Amino acid sequence: MSEANSLGREGSVSLIHLDLPRTFPMLSIFQDEGPLHQSLANVLKEYVCY
């Protein structure tokens, strides 16, 4: 069983915050102060819950 599967949805959502800075690191629009940072986080959270 993978780590994400063993953590459940809540644990997987918490991992999103760790992975966001590593997602497309060369595109500043997805970084902490970028305009699409929160949008990307929201999409990833919704996908985990789906």
The 8 nearest C-alpha neighbors of each residue, nearest first, counted from 0:
[[1, 4, 5, 2, 3, 6, 7, 11],
 [0, 2, 4, 3, 5, 6, 7, 11],
 [1, 3, 5, 4, 6, 0, 11, 7],
 [4, 2, 6, 11, 5, 1, 7, 10],
 [5, 3, 1, 2, 6, 7, 0, 11],
 [4, 6, 2, 3, 7, 1, 0, 10],
 [7, 5, 10, 3, 4, 11, 2, 8],
 [6, 8, 10, 9, 5, 4, 11, 3],
 [7, 9, 11, 10, 12, 48, 47, 6],
 [10, 8, 12, 11, 7, 13, 6, 48],
 [11, 9, 6, 13, 12, 7, 8, 14],
 [10, 12, 8, 14, 13, 9, 3, 7],
 [13, 11, 9, 15, 14, 10, 44, 8],
 [12, 14, 10, 11, 15, 16, 9, 17],
 [15, 13, 11, 17, 12, 16, 18, 10],
 [14, 16, 18, 12, 17, 13, 19, 11],
 [17, 15, 14, 19, 18, 13, 12, 40],
 [18, 16, 14, 15, 19, 20, 13, 21],
 [17, 19, 15, 21, 16, 20, 22, 14],
 [18, 20, 22, 21, 16, 17, 15, 40],
 [21, 19, 22, 18, 30, 24, 17, 31],
 [22, 20, 18, 19, 24, 23, 17, 30],
 [23, 21, 19, 24, 20, 18, 29, 30],
 [22, 24, 25, 26, 21, 29, 20, 27],
 [25, 23, 21, 26, 22, 20, 27, 30],
 [24, 26, 23, 27, 22, 30, 29, 28],
 [27, 25, 28, 24, 23, 29, 30, 22],
 [26, 28, 30, 29, 33, 25, 24, 32],
 [27, 29, 33, 26, 35, 34, 30, 36],
 [30, 28, 36, 35, 33, 27, 26, 31],
 [29, 31, 33, 27, 36, 32, 28, 20],
 [32, 30, 33, 36, 29, 20, 19, 37],
 [31, 33, 30, 34, 36, 28, 29, 27],
 [34, 32, 28, 30, 29, 36, 35, 31],
 [33, 35, 28, 36, 32, 29, 37, 38],
 [36, 34, 38, 29, 28, 33, 37, 39],
 [37, 35, 29, 39, 33, 38, 30, 34],
 [36, 38, 40, 39, 35, 41, 34, 29],
 [39, 37, 35, 41, 40, 36, 42, 34],
 [38, 40, 42, 36, 41, 37, 35, 43],
 [39, 41, 37, 43, 38, 42, 44, 36],
 [40, 42, 38, 44, 39, 43, 37, 45],
 [43, 41, 45, 39, 44, 40, 46, 38],
 [42, 44, 46, 40, 45, 41, 39, 47],
 [45, 43, 41, 47, 46, 42, 12, 40],
 [46, 44, 48, 42, 47, 43, 49, 41],
 [45, 47, 49, 43, 44, 48, 42, 41],
 [48, 46, 44, 45, 49, 43, 8, 12],
 [47, 49, 45, 46, 8, 44, 12, 43],
 [48, 46, 47, 45, 44, 8, 43, 42]]
